[in-house]
């Protein structure tokens, strides 16, 4: 679909979602249409919001004044939609962290115009942000490369009840597969001999490691696609719900995978460095 106009725009809205918000986010153009790029963005955000609904409901039921982190928020499309649909009438706070000053200031001004007074904004790298001691939900939509690992590490350290990430541009492990002199031996390197395969295998291996790391810290993990491939090639969604303090079998599986492939992903270096010794 190249664009949506008129009634087709309204059919894209979720219950409780306003056309005025889409105009404020500049997703709906001056002609009242959702053009191709905006339509793709809205479909991704709205589908993720629907997948997040059970997590948000659970968090608000158990923690009425919940702290929700939107990590690497960009234009904060996800945060604004979450706030309008779920948080407007709650006591929860949504904290958006974004390192680019222009995006951060624009989002802050937009929240003020909309009266979204429990949206907070920090212009900072995620690792340098001043965060509450306890977070209840951490989301990261298309946080690039190791920024996704930073979001996952914060979720684990701040004992988030739920975490949801849509990774993007995972380059770190692919570079390790190419350049690390400790790279795997035997038949393994045949899987990434060609650059296109190395990029794909690197991204896949990165997300397998992320899922196992979350499981090892007691999260029940679901890995699925976010939306149709026609809307985004960065389409893998990792959902985690904390159900235990830790899970040693998953940690041992992760240890074995790291030993076999000899990669050293950032999430493991940050949270489980003992597995690399």
N, C-alpha and C positions, 0 to 999 in steps of 0.2 A: 504494500500500500504506500503510494507516494505522499499522500496527504489526507487529512480529514477536514471536512467543512461542515458548517451548520449543525444539523442534528447528529452527524457522524462524530463531531467533536464531543457532544454531550454523552454519546454512548461510550466514549473512552473513560468517562469519569467514574470513580468509585463512589458508593453511597457516602454522602457527607463531604465529598470533595467539590470545591467550588471552581467555577470557570474564572472567577476573579483571581484566585490564587495562581492559576496557570498564566493569566495575563501578567500578573506581578512577576512571575518567574521568567517571563518572556518566552514561554513555550508556545503560547498562542500569539500569532502575529497580529499586526495592525488590521489585516484583512479578516481576522476572526478564525483563521485556519491553523491547524496543526500541520506544519510542513514536515517533510520526510525525517530530518534529523531530530526535530522536537518530538515527533510521533514515536520514533524509536526510543528516545530517552524516557518519555512518559510511560511507554509500555514496560520498559525495564523497571522503572521505579515503582509503578503500580503493582506489578507482579511481585516484586520483592516485598512491598508493604503487605500484600495479602498473605505471603508466606510467613511474615513476621507477626501477624496478628496473634497467633497463639502465645508467642513469647511475650509480646507486650501485655496481653491480658493477664498472663501468669505473673509477670513482674508487678503490674499495678495492683493486682489482688493481694499480693504478699508484701509489697513495699509501696504504699500509697505515695510517698515522697521519693520515688525512685530517681536514681541518677542514670541517665542514658547518654552514651558517648557515640557521636558520629565522627569517626576517625578519618582524617584526610577528606574533609567534607566537600571540597571544591565549591561549587555554587550552592551547595546545601539543598539541592532539590529533594533528596530523600528526607532530610530533617524537617523541612517545611511541610511535606506531605504527612509525615508521621505526626507532627505536632497538630496539624489541623484535624486529622482523623481520630487520633487517640488521646492526645495530651492536653488539648485546649481546656477541658473541664476537670483536669486532674491537678495534683500537687507536684507532679513529676517535673524534673528539669532535664532539658536536652542540651547537652554541651557539644558544640561543633568545633573541631580543631582543624585548622587549615593554615599552612605556612605562607601562602601567597597573600600579601597585604591587601591587594585590590579586591580579591574575592571575599576576603574576610570582612572588609569594611562594607562592601556592597550588601553582603548578607545581613550584617548588623543593622544597616539602615532599613533594609526590607522588613526585618522582624519588627522594628520600631513602627513602621507604617502600618503593619498588619495587626499590631497589638499582641504579638506573640511574646509576652513579657517573660516567660520562663525558658526562652531560647537564649543561650549564652554562647559567646564566640571568643575563641582565643586564636590569635595569629601567632602560631608557633609550630615548630616541628613536633611531631607527636611525642617523641621521647623527652622533649623539654617542656611539655605542657604541664600546667599545675592542675592536677586532677583530684577528685575526691578520693579518700582512702578506700571507699567501697563504690564499685560500679555494679549496676544490676543488668544492663544490656549494653553490649558493644557491637556496633555495626560499622562496616567498612565496605563501601561500594566502589570498586575499581581503584582501590589503593594500589599504586604501582610498585611492582617488584617487592623489595623487602619491607615496604610500608605496610603491607598486609601482615608480615611477621611481627612488626611492631605493635599492630592492633591486637593480634592474638596474644602476644606476650603480656600486654597490659590487661587484657581480659582475664588471663590466668592469674596474674599477680594481684589484681583487684577483686578476685573471686566473683567475677560476673556470673550471674545465674544463666545467662544466655549470650551467645555470640553468633554473629552472622557476617560472613565475608564473601565478597565476589572478587577473587584475585585478578590481577591484571599484570601483563608484561613481566612474567617471572623470568628474569635473566640470570640471576646469581648462580643457580645450580648448573645451568647450561654452560656458563663460563668455567665452572669448576670441572665439568666433564671434559672440556676441551683442554684446559691449561694445567690442571693440578697434576703434578708428577705422581701423586698417590692414587690416581684414577684407577678404577676397577680393571681387573685383568680377565683373562679368559675370553669367553664369548660376549660378555657384557658390552665392550666398546663397539661391537658391531651394531648395536641398537642406536648409536649416536655418531656413527662415522660421518654421515652427511649433515651439513648444517641445518637443513629443514627438520631432519629427524632429531638432531640434538636439541633444537628449540622445543619441539613437541615433547620429547622424553624429559627434558629438563623441567618443563612446566608441570607435566604429569607427576614426576617424582617429587617435585616441590609440594604439590597438594596432597600426595599420599603421606609425606612426612608431616605436614600440618595436621591432617586428620589423626594420625597415630599419636602425635604429640598431645593434641587435645584429649584424646581417649586416655592417654597415660595419666592425665591430671583429673580424670573422673568425669569427663564430658561424654554424653551420649551423642554421637556424631552422625549426621546425615549429609551425604554429598550427592547433589543432584544438579540439574541444569536450571538456570534462572528463567530463561524465556526461549522463544524460538531462535534458532541460529540466524534467521533472516534479520533479527533485530540487534544481535551482538555476537561477535566471535569470542569475546571474553565472557564466557557463559556458565562457568562452573560456580556453584554456590555451596559453601561449607556452613552448615548449621550445627551448633553445639549447645547442648543443655546439660548443665552440671547436675550429676546424680550421685557421685561418690567423691571422696577425697582424692583418691588415686586409683589407678588400675595397673598393677604391675605386669600382667601378661602383655598389655599393649606396649608398655615400655620396653619389654624384652623383644617384642617384634620389631620395634623401631631400632633397637640396638643392632639386631641382625641385619636389617635393611641398610643401615649406615655402614656396617662392616663390609657388606657385599659390594656396595656401590662406591664407598669411600668418599662420599660427598659430606660437606660440612655446612648445612644450611643455617642461616642466621637464627631462625627460631630455636634450633637445637643449641647453638652456641649461647643464646641468651638464657634459655630455661633449663637445658639438660646437658651442660658441657661435659659431665662425667661420662656420657655415652660416646664421646669422641676420643677418649683416652685409650 
